[in-house]
Amino acid sequence: MDGMLALGAGIAALGVVGGAIGIGNIGGKAVEAIARQPEAKADITSTMILSIAFAEVTSLYALVVSILLIFVA
């Protein structure tokens, strides 16, 4: 039973990798957008920061789930 919990925690931790990939994509696309339209830098930056916050929160949820599976269950 403990092995299944560890396996589930490892799979849940993969959500953190997805968040990292998402943040990288958001940053890259924001740089491209600013390079194409420099006068919209403020709007692009604020949207980028909001999107990064959402991606980071989903990564933290995945991390919390994996930690709960390891220590609580």
QUIHU-V243567 format. One record per residue. N is the residue number from 1. RES is the residue in one letter. PHI is phi in degrees with one decimal (NA if undefined). Layout:
N|RES|PHI  N|RES|PHI
//
This chain:
1|M|NA  2|D|-65.7  3|G|-65.1  4|M|-67.9  5|L|-65.1  6|A|-65.0  7|L|-64.6  8|G|-63.6  9|A|-65.8  10|G|-65.5  11|I|-67.6  12|A|-64.4  13|A|-69.5  14|L|-64.7  15|G|-61.7  16|V|-66.0  17|V|-65.0  18|G|-61.4  19|G|-64.2  20|A|-65.7  21|I|-64.4  22|G|-62.7  23|I|-65.1  24|G|-62.9  25|N|-65.1  26|I|-61.0  27|G|-62.7  28|G|-63.8  29|K|-68.2  30|A|-65.8  31|V|-63.3  32|E|-61.7  33|A|-65.3  34|I|-67.9  35|A|-65.6  36|R|-79.2  37|Q|-139.9  38|P|-62.1  39|E|-71.6  40|A|-99.0  41|K|-58.6  42|A|-64.4  43|D|-65.4  44|I|-65.1  45|T|-65.3  46|S|-66.7  47|T|-65.9  48|M|-63.1  49|I|-64.6  50|L|-64.0  51|S|-65.9  52|I|-64.0  53|A|-62.5  54|F|-64.1  55|A|-64.9  56|E|-68.1  57|V|-64.6  58|T|-65.3  59|S|-65.4  60|L|-66.3  61|Y|-60.5  62|A|-62.7  63|L|-65.1  64|V|-63.5  65|V|-61.5  66|S|-66.7  67|I|-67.4  68|L|-63.5  69|L|-63.5  70|I|-75.8  71|F|-98.7  72|V|-96.6  73|A|-73.6
//
